[in-house]
């Protein structure tokens, strides 16, 4: 089959998940074309230089708990001619592979619109679609319509919707047909050791996301400064001048980050679905500072609810040190949680299902 795979460029999780699926598709002899932007374009250009990778331009659609915020959308819209850019994208895809048999989207809408235009089947595989069809609760000022409205706008129809999830949810009645599966995790994480000495916080790994606000940035710096007698390793896109020389700092590098993740006693990070899934797999307690989206707020709430870690918002030095003093408690909860839920890497089943749906 000739398969177009579109991958969101916000964060690394979408790229890592689709790498697993793409690698399996390649093993089975399928031809792959990729549409991507921002971080996903960089990731696949570096890791798959032999592939045709089309850069796409995705409009920013702000949403809140009531759905799409059209006033803010109008305010934020830029001067790009998105229709012309869409036409150019379609031309590039058509030149790369004349006939696309299947389109897979990981929260990338341009490939979906291309699928509609040529009548190709669309399969969505990401973590967001669960908010279309499963029961959730609001988290403060954040609600599921933030995700659901954007999904309905970007992907109004699909032959198959699959949502990865590290937590279980109850299905709603009379709604979209979405299949829930466990996390889809890369081989480089599956190979990591799962031994964790939580008797003392010996190494704290910190990830500074480029998407955090200035206030979260400063709060996180204060959290780091409140940690004493423990080795701290920080990864970020840029060097952080506010940190003391005693803190090891690196520009983000996947291989080096995983090395320290394996050695760490715990991890401080944003609340992205993919990283949380990886931390649960290798049994690392986590201190999360979710960015201002419903999905990350909900992920963090689930982590705290099940005792897998804590939420860093408004935490003072006493709270931080209490967290670091109770890592064994969180670790034991993670082991129990992982054993009670489905943490099998389902990529073989997923690709087999795709091929079966396509009649192969």
C-alpha positions as CSV (number, residue, x, y, z in Angstrom):
1,X,0.0,0.0,0.0
2,X,1.0,3.6,-0.5
3,X,0.3,5.3,2.9
4,X,0.4,9.0,3.7
5,X,1.1,9.5,7.5
6,X,0.5,13.0,8.9
7,X,2.1,13.9,12.3
8,X,1.4,16.8,14.6
9,X,4.4,19.0,15.2
10,X,3.5,20.1,18.7
11,X,5.7,18.2,21.2
12,X,7.6,14.9,20.5
13,X,4.9,12.4,21.5
14,X,3.1,12.3,18.2
15,X,6.4,11.6,16.3
16,X,7.6,8.9,18.7
17,X,4.2,7.1,18.5
18,X,4.1,7.2,14.7
19,X,7.8,6.1,14.4
20,X,6.7,2.8,16.0
21,X,3.8,2.4,13.5
22,X,5.8,3.6,10.5
23,X,8.7,1.1,11.3
24,X,6.2,-1.7,11.4
25,X,4.5,-0.6,8.1
26,X,7.9,-0.5,6.4
27,X,8.7,-4.1,7.6
28,X,5.5,-5.2,5.9
29,X,6.6,-3.6,2.6
30,X,4.4,-0.6,2.5
31,X,5.5,2.7,0.9
32,X,5.3,5.7,3.2
33,X,4.9,9.5,2.5
34,X,5.0,11.8,5.5
35,X,3.3,15.2,6.1
36,X,4.6,17.0,9.1
37,X,5.5,20.5,10.5
38,X,7.6,22.0,13.2
39,X,9.1,19.3,15.5
40,X,7.7,16.4,13.6
41,X,9.2,17.7,10.3
42,X,12.6,18.0,12.0
43,X,12.3,14.6,13.6
44,X,11.4,12.6,10.5
45,X,13.8,14.6,8.2
46,X,16.7,13.6,10.5
47,X,15.6,10.0,11.1
48,X,14.1,9.1,7.7
49,X,16.1,11.2,5.1
50,X,15.2,8.7,2.4
51,X,11.4,9.4,2.8
52,X,9.4,12.0,0.9
53,X,8.4,14.4,3.7
54,X,6.0,17.2,2.9
55,X,5.9,20.3,5.1
56,X,2.3,21.3,6.0
57,X,0.9,24.5,7.4
58,X,-1.7,24.1,10.1
59,X,-3.8,27.0,11.2
60,X,-3.9,27.7,14.9
61,X,-7.4,27.1,16.3
62,X,-7.7,28.3,20.0
63,X,-10.3,26.4,22.0
64,X,-11.6,26.5,25.6
65,X,-14.0,24.5,27.7
66,X,-16.9,25.8,25.6
67,X,-15.4,24.7,22.3
68,X,-13.7,26.7,19.5
69,X,-13.1,30.3,20.5
70,X,-13.8,32.1,17.2
71,X,-13.0,35.6,18.5
72,X,-9.6,34.5,19.6
73,X,-9.1,32.5,16.4
74,X,-9.8,35.6,14.4
75,X,-7.4,37.6,16.6
76,X,-4.6,35.0,16.3
77,X,-4.9,34.2,12.6
78,X,-1.9,35.2,10.5
79,X,-1.4,36.4,7.0
80,X,-0.8,33.0,5.4
81,X,-2.9,31.9,2.5
82,X,-3.8,28.5,3.9
83,X,-5.9,27.4,1.0
84,X,-3.1,28.0,-1.5
85,X,-0.6,26.3,0.9
86,X,-3.1,23.3,1.1
87,X,-3.1,23.1,-2.7
88,X,0.7,23.2,-2.8
89,X,0.8,20.4,-0.3
90,X,-1.6,18.3,-2.4
91,X,0.6,18.9,-5.4
92,X,3.7,17.7,-3.5
93,X,2.0,14.6,-2.2
94,X,0.7,13.7,-5.7
95,X,4.1,14.1,-7.2
96,X,5.6,11.8,-4.6
97,X,3.1,9.0,-4.9
98,X,0.3,9.3,-7.5
99,X,-2.1,7.0,-5.8
100,X,-2.5,7.1,-2.0
101,X,-4.3,4.0,-0.7
102,X,-4.6,5.0,3.0
103,X,-4.1,8.1,5.1
104,X,-3.1,7.9,8.8
105,X,-3.3,11.1,10.9
106,X,-1.8,11.7,14.3
107,X,-3.6,15.0,15.0
108,X,-2.4,16.5,11.7
109,X,-5.5,17.8,9.8
110,X,-4.0,18.6,6.4
111,X,-3.4,15.0,5.5
112,X,-7.0,14.3,6.5
113,X,-8.4,17.0,4.2
114,X,-6.2,15.5,1.4
115,X,-7.8,12.1,2.2
116,X,-11.3,13.6,1.8
117,X,-10.3,15.2,-1.5
118,X,-9.2,11.9,-3.1
119,X,-11.7,9.6,-1.3
120,X,-9.0,7.7,0.5
121,X,-9.8,6.0,3.8
122,X,-8.7,8.0,6.9
123,X,-7.5,6.3,10.1
124,X,-6.7,8.6,13.0
125,X,-4.2,7.3,15.6
126,X,-3.4,9.7,18.4
127,X,-4.2,10.2,22.1
128,X,-6.8,12.9,21.8
129,X,-9.8,11.1,20.2
130,X,-10.8,9.5,23.5
131,X,-12.2,12.9,24.5
132,X,-14.7,12.5,21.7
133,X,-16.3,9.3,22.9
134,X,-15.4,8.6,26.5
135,X,-16.6,10.1,29.8
136,X,-14.3,12.7,31.4
137,X,-14.6,15.3,34.1
138,X,-13.6,19.0,33.9
139,X,-10.3,20.0,35.5
140,X,-10.7,23.5,37.0
141,X,-11.4,25.8,34.1
142,X,-10.5,23.1,31.5
143,X,-13.1,20.9,29.8
144,X,-13.2,18.1,27.2
145,X,-14.9,20.3,24.6
146,X,-11.5,22.0,24.1
147,X,-10.2,18.8,22.5
148,X,-13.5,17.5,21.1
149,X,-14.4,20.6,19.2
150,X,-11.0,20.8,17.5
151,X,-11.2,17.1,16.6
152,X,-14.7,17.6,15.1
153,X,-13.4,20.6,13.1
154,X,-10.2,18.9,11.9
155,X,-11.4,15.3,11.5
156,X,-15.2,15.3,10.9
157,X,-15.2,11.8,9.5
158,X,-12.8,8.8,9.7
159,X,-13.1,5.1,8.8
160,X,-11.3,4.2,12.0
161,X,-10.4,6.2,15.1
162,X,-7.9,4.8,17.6
163,X,-6.8,6.5,20.8
164,X,-3.8,5.5,22.9
165,X,-4.3,6.0,26.6
166,X,-2.4,5.2,29.8
167,X,-5.7,5.2,31.7
168,X,-9.1,3.6,31.2
169,X,-12.3,5.5,30.5
170,X,-16.1,4.6,30.3
171,X,-17.6,4.8,26.8
172,X,-20.4,7.3,26.1
173,X,-23.5,6.1,24.3
174,X,-24.4,7.3,20.7
175,X,-21.1,8.9,19.9
176,X,-18.1,8.5,17.7
177,X,-16.7,5.0,17.3
178,X,-13.3,5.2,18.9
179,X,-11.2,2.3,20.0
180,X,-9.1,2.7,23.1
181,X,-5.7,0.9,23.4
182,X,-2.7,1.0,25.7
183,X,0.3,3.3,25.0
184,X,2.4,2.8,21.8
185,X,6.0,3.0,23.0
186,X,9.3,3.1,21.1
187,X,11.8,0.2,21.3
188,X,14.5,2.5,22.8
189,X,12.2,2.9,25.9
190,X,11.1,-0.7,26.0
191,X,14.8,-1.7,26.3
192,X,15.4,0.5,29.4
193,X,15.9,-1.2,32.8
194,X,13.0,-1.0,35.2
195,X,14.9,-1.1,38.4
196,X,14.4,2.0,40.6
197,X,16.0,2.6,44.0
198,X,13.5,5.0,45.6
199,X,14.9,4.9,49.1
200,X,16.5,8.3,48.4
201,X,16.3,10.8,45.6
202,X,19.8,10.3,44.0
203,X,19.1,11.8,40.6
204,X,16.3,14.1,39.6
205,X,15.7,14.5,35.8
206,X,14.0,17.7,34.7
207,X,12.6,18.5,31.2
208,X,11.8,22.1,30.3
209,X,9.2,22.1,27.6
210,X,9.4,25.0,25.0
211,X,5.6,25.3,25.4
212,X,5.5,26.4,29.1
213,X,4.6,29.9,30.1
214,X,7.0,32.4,31.7
215,X,5.3,31.9,35.1
216,X,5.6,28.1,34.9
217,X,9.3,28.6,33.8
218,X,10.1,30.7,36.9
219,X,8.1,28.3,39.2
220,X,10.0,25.4,37.8
221,X,13.3,27.2,38.4
222,X,12.3,27.8,42.0
223,X,11.4,24.1,42.4
224,X,14.9,23.1,41.2
225,X,16.5,25.6,43.5
226,X,14.6,24.1,46.5
227,X,16.1,20.7,46.0
228,X,19.3,20.0,48.0
229,X,21.8,17.2,48.3
230,X,20.6,15.6,45.1
231,X,22.0,15.5,41.6
232,X,19.8,17.4,39.2
233,X,20.0,17.0,35.4
234,X,18.0,19.4,33.2
235,X,17.2,19.1,29.5
236,X,15.7,22.0,27.5
237,X,15.8,23.5,24.0
238,X,17.8,26.5,25.3
239,X,20.4,27.0,28.0
240,X,18.8,28.2,31.3
241,X,20.9,31.0,32.8
242,X,19.0,31.1,36.1
243,X,20.2,27.7,37.2
244,X,23.3,27.3,39.5
245,X,26.5,25.7,38.1
246,X,25.8,22.6,40.2
247,X,22.9,21.7,37.9
248,X,23.9,19.7,34.8
249,X,22.3,21.2,31.7
250,X,21.9,19.7,28.2
251,X,20.1,20.7,25.0
252,X,17.5,18.1,24.4
253,X,19.0,14.9,22.9
254,X,16.8,11.8,22.8
255,X,19.5,9.2,23.5
256,X,21.1,11.2,26.3
257,X,17.7,12.0,27.8
258,X,16.8,8.3,27.9
259,X,20.2,7.4,29.5
260,X,19.4,9.8,32.4
261,X,15.8,8.7,32.5
262,X,16.9,5.2,33.1
263,X,19.3,6.3,35.9
264,X,16.9,8.8,37.5
265,X,15.0,8.4,40.8
266,X,12.2,10.6,39.5
267,X,11.3,13.0,36.7
268,X,9.9,16.6,36.7
269,X,8.2,17.4,33.4
270,X,5.1,18.7,31.6
271,X,2.2,16.3,31.5
272,X,2.5,15.0,27.9
273,X,0.8,11.6,27.3
274,X,3.8,9.9,25.7
275,X,6.3,10.8,28.4
276,X,4.0,9.8,31.2
277,X,3.3,6.5,29.5
278,X,7.1,5.9,29.2
279,X,7.6,6.8,32.9
280,X,4.9,4.4,34.0
281,X,6.4,1.7,31.9
282,X,9.9,2.1,33.5
283,X,8.3,2.8,36.9
284,X,9.6,6.4,37.6
285,X,7.7,8.7,40.0
286,X,6.8,12.0,38.4
287,X,6.3,15.6,39.4
288,X,4.2,17.2,36.7
289,X,3.6,20.9,35.7
290,X,0.9,20.6,33.0
291,X,0.6,23.3,30.4
292,X,-2.7,25.1,29.9
293,X,-4.5,22.5,27.9
294,X,-7.3,20.2,29.0
295,X,-5.4,17.1,27.9
296,X,-2.3,17.8,30.0
297,X,-4.4,19.0,33.0
298,X,-6.4,15.7,32.7
299,X,-3.3,13.6,32.4
300,X,-1.8,15.2,35.5
301,X,-5.1,14.7,37.4
302,X,-5.0,11.0,36.6
303,X,-1.4,10.7,37.8
304,X,-2.2,12.3,41.1
305,X,-5.5,10.4,41.5
306,X,-3.7,7.1,41.3
307,X,-0.7,8.1,43.4
308,X,1.8,7.8,40.6
309,X,3.2,11.3,41.3
310,X,2.2,14.9,42.1
311,X,1.3,18.1,40.4
312,X,3.9,20.9,40.8
313,X,1.5,23.8,40.5
314,X,1.9,26.2,43.5
315,X,4.2,23.7,45.3
316,X,6.6,25.1,47.8
317,X,9.9,23.7,49.1
318,X,8.2,21.7,51.8
319,X,5.9,20.0,49.3
320,X,8.8,19.3,46.9
321,X,10.9,17.7,49.7
322,X,7.9,15.6,50.9
323,X,7.5,14.3,47.3
324,X,11.2,13.4,47.1
325,X,11.0,11.7,50.5
326,X,8.2,9.5,49.4
327,X,9.4,8.2,46.1
328,X,9.0,4.6,47.2
329,X,5.3,5.2,47.8
330,X,4.8,6.5,44.3
331,X,7.0,3.8,42.8
332,X,4.9,1.0,44.5
333,X,1.7,2.6,43.2
334,X,3.1,2.7,39.6
335,X,4.1,-1.0,39.7
336,X,0.5,-1.8,41.0
337,X,-1.1,0.5,38.4
338,X,0.9,-1.0,35.6
339,X,0.1,-4.5,36.5
340,X,-3.6,-3.7,36.7
341,X,-3.8,-2.0,33.3
342,X,-2.8,-3.0,29.8
343,X,0.7,-2.0,29.1
344,X,1.4,-4.3,26.1
345,X,2.9,-2.5,23.1
346,X,0.1,-3.1,20.6
347,X,1.8,-2.0,17.4
348,X,1.6,-5.5,15.7
349,X,-2.1,-5.7,16.5
350,X,-2.7,-2.2,15.3
351,X,-1.0,-2.7,11.9
352,X,-2.6,-6.1,11.5
353,X,-6.0,-4.4,12.1
354,X,-5.2,-1.7,9.6
355,X,-4.3,-4.2,6.9
356,X,-7.4,-6.3,7.7
357,X,-9.6,-3.2,7.3
358,X,-8.0,-2.5,4.0
359,X,-8.6,-6.1,2.8
360,X,-4.9,-7.2,2.7
